[in-house]
Amino acid sequence: MAARLGLLPHAALRLASASSSSSRALTPSRARLPYPPPPPPFPAYCRAAFAAPPRLRARRALIAPRAMSSSSGNPYAAELAAAKKAVTLAARLCQTVQQDIVQSGIQSKADKSPVTVADYGSQILVSLVLKMEAPGSFSLVAEEDSEELRKEGAEEILENITDLVNETIFDDGSYSISFSKDGILSAIDDGKSEGGPSGRHWVLDPIDGTKGFLRGDQYAIALALIDEGKVVLGVLACPNLPLSSISNLNGGSSEDQVGALFSATIGCGTEVEYLDGSPPQKISVCSIDNPVNASFFESYESAHSLHDLTSSIAKKLGVQAPPVRIDSQAKYGALARGDGAIYLRFPHQGYREKIWDHAAGSIVVTEAGGIVTDASGNELDFSKGRFLDLDSGIIATNKQLMPSLLKAVQEAIKEQNQAASLLHWHTCTNTQPYELGRCSRCQNLKFGLGIDSGSKGEESLNSSMVDRSAVVGSGRCQNLKFQIENKSQPHITSTAADQAVVSLQNRGRRPLCPDFPCFTSLAKPTPPPSPFMSQPPEVAGNPYGAELAAAKKAVSLAARLCQRVQQDILQSDVQSKADRTPVTVADYGSQVLVSLVLKRELPSHSFSMVAEEDSKDLRNDGAQEILGHITNLVNETIVSDGSYEVSLSKDDILTAIDGGKSEGGPTGRHWILDPIDGTKGFIRGDQYAVALGLLDEGRVVLGVLGCPNLPLKSSSKNNGGSSRDVVGSLFSATIGCGAEVEALGGSKPEKISVCPINNPVDASFFESYEASHSKRDLTSSIAEKLGVQAPPVRMDSQAKYGALARGDGAIFLRIPHKSYKETVWDHAAGSIVVTEAGGMVKDASGNDLDFSKGRHLDRDRGIIATNKYLMPLVLKAVQEAIKEEQQAAALINVYGYWATKGEIQERWVERNY
C-alpha cells in the first residue's frame, strides 16, 4: 500500500501496522513484455499481460457488476455503457487511494492546486476504457497533463501511478494489459484535445473536488460526451455520496449505502444507482415553487464561490435554510434527485470556468427536469474549447424557481457592483474627501466604516463615489444609508451602502458603533457640462456613468474632425494599408482624439485600447506630408473645441495612434475603437461611424456610435442616405441601462427599442453595402426562406446596428466569406446598442458574440441581429441556407458545376453527403 501511494521510507514504516495487507511483501512490478503491443482494440500504449499476481486476485470484485439501464430508444447507449464502466473503474482506484492518502502522494500543478496519484490514475483508466469500449474516433478534453510527471524528481510518483493503474486493471479483470511508464504518460496526454463545436469529444474531470478528496469528503469522477458542440451524455461517480438524500447531512455520509452513480443521456432522462451495483432509478429535480421552502447548494471552498454574494441572493429569495456546502459536481447529482432546490456558483473575478467542471453535471440536472444557465439566463456553451464562454456565475434550479432566482441574482450582482464603486473611490478626479467627525463612543471616523482611531480620513468615502453629487447619510452605523440630493433619482441604494460597510468589516476593520449619529456632508460643486455632454455623468443607476460621459465626448470630438475631412476629401488624403482598405487622415486623427479624450477625462483609470489603426505606414519614407497634415488637423480640432490646452507634436501623434495596440482579453478593462467604421462609405460620402466600446472582464459593458451622416429620424425609406431633417446621430448604451439616441450636435437623449415585428414577411433587413463584406447570395437565400418581401437596406458601417436598435429595420445579416476573421472593433459598440435596445446579436449557431479572445472574434460563421421574436426563425433559416451552400460546394467538387436546389437534394441523397 505504501509503495502504491508513493510514500517515502519513513512514511511507509508508519503505515506498516495499519493493516495486515500492508505488512505483506510488496510484489515487484510485473515484467513488461518485450514484443510489440497487440493490434487494436488495445490502445497503442498498453501491453498484454499474462495473469494477475495472486495478491491482486484476492482483492477482485471490489465493485460488483451492476445492472445497466435499458438501451431502448437511447442513441448513445453504447457510449453510456462505456462511460459508466470507465468512471466506475476510476472510482475504485480513487477509493483505494483516499483510504490511505498522505501528503507524499500529492503533486502540485502549475496553478498550485493539488493533484494526487489518483487524479492521474483516474484519467488513465477512463481513457483506457473509452478506447476499448466506446465506438467511433477518440478525442478527450481532460484536466490533467503529464508535464509535472516528466520533470526531474517525479520518477517515484510516476512509478507509483504505473503500479496503481496496473493493479486496478488486473483487479478488475476486464483487460489483460499492462502499462509502461511511457504508456502512462501517453495515456495522460490523451486528454489534451481542445474540444470545439464540431465532432465528438469526451470531457473528463478525473477527480472533481480534489481538495474534498484530500480531506476525505465529497468528490466526483465526471465524464461527459460533447457531440457537435452539445453535451449529449453525462456520468457522475460520487463514491462518498449517500444513495439516499443528503439534505439534512450538509454533504456528509450516513450509515446507509454510500456511493452514487448518476447518468443522463439527452432526451432519455436521468438515473441514479448504487456505485457498487443496483437497478437504476429515474430521478427528477424537486418541484418546489416557493423559494422560502428551498435549500441551496454552494461550493465548500469559499475560494470557489463568493459566499457573501450567494448569501445576499438567498436573502432576497427569502430562503430560510442554511446553505449545503459540498465539493465537486456531486452538487449537481444531489440537485438532480431533489436533495435541494438551487445551486449557486459565483467564482471570484478573473476566474475562467472549465468545461470539465460542469459538462457532466449540467446534463444530469437538465435531463432531470432542471435548468442550468449563467447569471444572465443564457445556457452554458460547451462548444468554445476548454473554457466556458459565460457571464459571471452559474445557477441551476427547477423551471418554477428560475425566473425569481435570475431576478435575485441580477439584483444582487448590481448591488455588489454599486458597493464596489463605493469602495473604489479613486476612480474619479476633481473631488475632495467629506469632512469627518468622530463618534463620541467608539472614536471611529464618521461614515461608520470602522476606521481605526487616529485615522486621518485616508479611507473615508469621498465625492467621487457619487459623481460629485451632494450626499446625505442617515441611520446608525450598522445600517448606513445614502441618498443623492439632486433632481434625479437616487444613485446609490441603501443596500449597496450596507454592502460597502460589510465589505470593509470583512477586511478586518473595527466593529461598527451602534450609537453612531446621523451626519450630513456636501461635495464640491459640479463643474459646468461639456458642450458635447447633453447628460451629466451621474446617470441614475448607471455604474459606468463617468465612462459613458467620456466616451460620448470622445466620439463627438472625433466625429467633428471626420465631418470636416469628408467635406473636402482629396485623393492625396488617402493612404493605403497592407490589406488594401483605404485609410484616411480622418482614421488616424479620429483615433488620436479618442485616445486623448479618454486619457484626459479618466486620468485615474488604467488605459488600454484595442483599436484598428497603427502608425506603421506613417513611419515610412514619404509619409511625412500626410503625418504633418494629420498633426495640424488634430491640433486645429482641439483648439476649436476649447476643452484642452494642449498641442500635439508629430511624435505625440504617432504615440497616440499606437496607444491602440492592446490585445484586449478576458481580464481588466479595454476600450475598443474603430475610428472610422466604414472607411469606403466615408470616402464615397455615405454612411460611416465612429464606434467605441468598453470591455470589462471580457464583457462589453458600454457602447457609443457616432454616425454623422445618419438622420436622427428613421432612415428605412432612403436606403441609408441623408434627408433634410436633422442629420447626425449619437447612439449610446450601457449594460443594464438601455439604449438611447440623440443628435450628434446635441439634443435630449431618447430611449430607443428594436421593432416588435414577429412575422418575417413584414420585416426588412440590413446588410453590408460592400459585396465583399457579406455573401449576398446567401443572405438572399435566407431572406427567401423567411418570406421577407422588402429589398435589403444596404449600408456601410455599424450605423446598421444603430438603425436596427431604433426600429428602422428588423434584421441584420452579415455572412462574410470563409477566410474572413471578424475583428472586435467592428461589432463591440454596435452589438451592445442593439442588445440594450431589447434585441439579440448572435453568431450563426445562436451563440452570443465573445469579445474576450483578443483582437478577433471567436465565433461561428456569420453574425445575426434581430428581435427576440424573430431570432429563432432567422437562426433556422440561416443554418438551412448554410447547409445547402455546403452541399452545393460538395457537389461542385464532384460534378464541377453549380447545382439547382432540386439537384442538390437529389444528388445529396444519392451520394450520402
Secondary structure, DSSP 4 states (H G I P E B T S, - for coil): -HHHHT--HHHHHHHTTT-TGGGSPPPPPPPPPSSPPPSTTS-TTEEE-S---HHHHTT--SS---PPPP-TT-TTHHHHHHHHHHHHHHHHHHHHHHHT--GGGEEE-TT--EEEHHHHHHHHHHHHHHHHHS-S---EEES--STGGGSTT-HHHHHHHHHHHHHHHHHH-S--EEE-HHHHHHHHGGGB----SSSEEEEEEEEE-HHHHHHTS--EEEEEEEETTEEEEEEEEEEEEESS--TTTTT---SS-EEEEEEEETTS-EEEEETT----EEE-------GGG--EEEESSGGGS-HHHHHHHHHHHT--SPPEEESSTHHHHHHHTTS-SEEEE-PPTT---BGGGTHHHHHHHHTTTEEEEETTSPBP---SSSB---SS-EEEEETTTHHHHHHHHHHHHHHHHHHHHHH-TTS--S--BPP--B-TTT-PBTTS--PPTT--STTS-BGGGGTT--EEEES-GGG-EEEE-SSS--SS-HHHHHHHHHHHHHTTPPPPPTTPPPEEE-PPPPPPPPTT-SS-S--TT-TTHHHHHHHHHHHHHHHHHHHHHHHT--GGGEEE-TT--EEEHHHHHHHHHHHHHHHHHSTTS---EEES--STGGGSTT-HHHHHHHHHHHHHHHHHH-S------HHHHHHHHGGGB----SSSEEEEEEEEE-HHHHHHTS--EEEEEEEETTEEEEEEEEEEEEESS--TTTTT---SS-EEEEEEEETTS-EEEEETT----EEE-------GGG--EEEESSGGGS-HHHHHHHHHHHT--SPPEEE-STHHHHHHHTTS-SEEEE---TT---BGGGTHHHHHHHHHTTEEEEETTSPBP---SSSB----S-EEEEETTTHHHHHHHHHHHHHHHHHHHHHHHHHSSPPPHHHHHHHHHHHT-
